[in-house]
Amino acid sequence: MKLSVLQDNKHTDAEKENRLKEIDIEIHQTEEIMKHDLEYRGLLMP
């Protein structure tokens, strides 16, 4: 995802930077959801 944003020539550097920040937030949120799910299932110690 990040690579396609960096290679995109249709947007400004500022727009690319904002999108990269959004991707980082989405990745972090997904990691937290997956971690919570594993804890709930008893497969990961809190």
Phi, psi and omega in degrees: 000313182295322181297318179295326177294316182294328182275352182287120180262006183269351184236157180286165178299323180295318178295320178297317180298317178298317180294321178296322177296318178298319180297316178300319178295315179298319179296315180298317179297318179296319178300316180295319178298314181294320178297314179299318180298317179294321177297317180298322180281353180080017182263354180220131179281135181293000000 
